[in-house]
Amino acid sequence: MKVIEAKGIEKIYNPNKIPVHALKGVDLEIEQGEFTAIVGPSGSGKTTLLNIIGGLDRPSEGSIEVGGKDISALSDNQLIDFRKDNIGFVFQAYNLIPVLTAKENIEFVMLLQNRSEAERNQRTNELLKAVGLEDKIDKRPSELSGGQQQRVAVARALASKPTFVLADEPTANLDSESTSNLLDIMAKLNQEENMTFVFSTHDQRVIDRAHRIVTLVDGKIDTDVRR
């Protein structure tokens, strides 16, 4: 089943001045359960494509369908609601809320979804166990290592039971051991829950674990390899 379908995606920045063509006619389909890395040199359009897929940016031309719904046609408020319920994000900088505990960071999206306290507690405990942090439930980000913060970020991304998870350079600030642990967790979730992951990355450690590698060069897909 297709969870993402990008058709003819163009992205032009500064169209009225000196235009920068970040993406040039990108077509991409992602199936349920894929573990895909989008790679390429700096300036190739990786993060731009990820942001458009996730509804954080809009294409200049083309359309993005998520689960068969054209998100490029949604209003800003509709897009916010759609992201909240359908897309999980993992960022390079973790983006945890400093004043909240690990548990509170994970359940934050569920609060926005008006989930019951019982459901929030059950899901949070399941996810903390899945990422190996059940003993850090009451710790704030400042009390966690970088690897632990990123694992909380992964758990938070999964809390809403999204259609897929987008991870933008999720290992850039992690050492080798933390990266290996994080990728093990993501691979396990991918295998056991059929969770779809799409990475934007320069990290060879992520690329080596991906099942599909989409290479962007100058805003276009250069190669698309499954393995």
Secondary structure, DSSP 8 states (H G I E B T S, - for coil): -EEEEEEEEEEEESTTSS-EEEEEEEEEEEETT-EEEEE-STTSSHHHHHHHHTTSS--SEEEEEETTEEGGGS-HHHHHHHHHHHEEEEETT----TTS-HHHHHHHHHHHTT--HHHHHHHHHHHHHHTT-GGGTT--GGGS-HHHHHHHHHHHHHHT--SEEEEESTTTT--HHHHHHHHHHHHHHHHHH---EEEE---HHHHHH-SEEEEEETTEEEEEEE-
